[in-house]
């Protein structure tokens, strides 16, 4: 089973930006954790991070034909603005889970709307890095039930 883990803008600055919100751990620590969780779950995790909306859309579209079984996405700031990412997720019709490190619903009102989340069947919000693990577990279980051969 192959999961695509998509991270949006500024997540590459984890450990630097707004530590009071996102914590001290850096992006490479997150990536190592995701790889470790994938190994524990017996799946492959491909990590992708971009600060560019079009690159994220392109990578989601590529997932349709490259053997990806599910998508874990933290669109970051594009969560609240990108109908293009929503449309890409809807177009590829792969099971998707939304993740946010912080509790976006407890932050500024503009962060309460998640366009990308409208195409996701599960949401893991405000759980820190553990949200990624839980999203991966969810997708592995969900996809495994839908396709026992996966």
C-alpha positions as CSV (number, residue, x, y, z in Angstrom):
1,X,0.0,0.0,0.0
2,X,1.3,3.4,-0.9
3,X,0.3,6.6,0.8
4,X,1.2,10.1,-0.5
5,X,1.9,12.6,2.4
6,X,1.4,16.1,1.1
7,X,2.5,19.2,3.1
8,X,1.8,22.7,2.0
9,X,3.5,26.1,2.4
10,X,5.8,26.9,5.4
11,X,5.7,23.4,6.9
12,X,9.3,23.2,5.8
13,X,9.9,25.8,8.5
14,X,8.7,23.7,11.4
15,X,10.9,24.3,14.4
16,X,11.6,27.8,13.2
17,X,8.1,29.4,12.8
18,X,5.7,30.1,15.6
19,X,7.1,27.5,18.0
20,X,4.3,28.4,20.5
21,X,1.8,27.0,17.9
22,X,3.8,24.3,16.1
23,X,6.4,23.2,18.6
24,X,10.1,22.8,18.5
25,X,10.5,19.8,16.3
26,X,11.6,20.5,12.7
27,X,10.3,19.2,9.4
28,X,13.0,16.5,9.1
29,X,11.8,15.2,12.4
30,X,8.3,15.0,11.1
31,X,9.5,13.2,7.9
32,X,11.5,10.7,10.0
33,X,8.4,10.0,12.1
34,X,6.2,9.5,9.1
35,X,8.7,7.0,7.6
36,X,8.9,5.1,10.8
37,X,5.1,4.9,11.1
38,X,4.9,3.7,7.5
39,X,7.3,0.9,8.3
40,X,5.3,-0.1,11.4
41,X,2.1,-0.1,9.3
42,X,3.7,-2.0,6.5
43,X,3.1,0.6,3.9
44,X,5.1,2.9,1.8
45,X,4.9,6.7,2.4
46,X,6.0,9.2,-0.2
47,X,6.5,12.6,1.3
48,X,5.9,15.8,-0.8
49,X,6.2,19.4,0.4
50,X,5.7,22.5,-1.6
51,X,5.1,26.2,-1.0
52,X,3.5,26.4,-4.5
53,X,-0.2,25.6,-5.0
54,X,0.2,24.4,-8.6
55,X,3.0,22.0,-7.6
56,X,0.6,20.5,-4.9
57,X,-2.2,20.2,-7.5
58,X,0.2,18.5,-10.0
59,X,1.4,16.0,-7.4
60,X,-2.2,15.1,-6.3
61,X,-3.1,14.6,-10.0
62,X,0.0,12.4,-10.5
63,X,-1.2,10.2,-7.6
64,X,-4.1,9.1,-9.8
65,X,-1.8,7.0,-12.0
66,X,1.4,6.3,-10.0
67,X,0.1,3.6,-7.7
68,X,-0.9,5.8,-4.8
69,X,-3.7,4.2,-2.7
70,X,-4.5,7.2,-0.4
71,X,-3.5,10.7,0.5
72,X,-2.7,12.4,3.8
73,X,-2.7,16.1,3.3
74,X,-1.9,19.1,5.4
75,X,-2.5,21.9,2.9
76,X,-1.4,24.5,5.5
77,X,-2.5,28.0,4.5
78,X,-4.0,26.6,1.2
79,X,-6.5,24.9,3.4
80,X,-8.5,28.1,3.7
81,X,-8.0,29.4,0.1
82,X,-7.5,26.7,-2.5
83,X,-10.4,25.5,-4.4
84,X,-7.8,24.1,-6.9
85,X,-6.5,21.7,-4.3
86,X,-10.1,20.7,-3.4
87,X,-10.8,20.1,-7.1
88,X,-7.7,18.0,-7.5
89,X,-8.6,15.8,-4.5
90,X,-12.1,15.4,-5.9
91,X,-10.8,14.6,-9.4
92,X,-8.5,11.8,-8.4
93,X,-11.1,10.2,-6.1
94,X,-8.5,8.6,-3.8
95,X,-9.2,8.2,-0.1
96,X,-7.8,11.2,1.7
97,X,-7.3,12.4,5.3
98,X,-6.7,15.9,6.3
99,X,-4.2,16.8,9.0
100,X,-3.4,20.0,10.9
101,X,-0.7,20.2,13.6
102,X,-2.5,23.0,15.4
103,X,-6.2,23.2,16.2
104,X,-7.2,25.5,13.3
105,X,-10.8,25.7,14.8
106,X,-9.4,27.4,17.9
107,X,-7.5,30.0,15.9
108,X,-8.5,33.0,13.7
109,X,-12.0,32.7,12.2
110,X,-10.6,32.6,8.6
111,X,-8.9,29.3,9.5
112,X,-12.2,27.6,10.4
113,X,-13.0,26.9,6.7
114,X,-11.2,24.0,5.1
115,X,-11.8,23.7,1.3
116,X,-9.4,20.7,1.0
117,X,-11.1,19.1,3.9
118,X,-14.4,19.0,1.9
119,X,-12.8,16.2,-0.2
120,X,-11.4,14.3,2.8
121,X,-13.2,11.5,4.6
122,X,-11.3,11.9,7.9
123,X,-9.8,14.9,9.7
124,X,-7.1,14.9,12.4
125,X,-6.9,18.4,13.8
126,X,-4.8,19.8,16.6
127,X,-3.0,16.5,17.4
128,X,0.5,17.7,16.6
129,X,2.7,15.3,14.6
130,X,0.6,12.4,15.9
131,X,-2.2,13.5,13.6
132,X,-0.2,12.2,10.7
133,X,0.2,8.8,12.4
134,X,-3.5,8.6,13.1
135,X,-4.3,9.6,9.5
136,X,-2.0,7.0,8.1
137,X,-3.5,4.3,10.4
138,X,-7.0,5.4,9.3
139,X,-6.2,5.2,5.6
140,X,-4.4,1.8,6.0
141,X,-7.4,0.3,7.8
142,X,-9.9,1.9,5.4
143,X,-8.1,1.0,2.2
144,X,-7.3,-2.5,3.5
145,X,-11.0,-3.1,4.2
146,X,-12.0,-1.8,0.8
147,X,-9.3,-3.8,-1.0
148,X,-7.9,-6.8,1.0
149,X,-5.3,-7.3,-1.8
150,X,-3.8,-3.8,-1.1
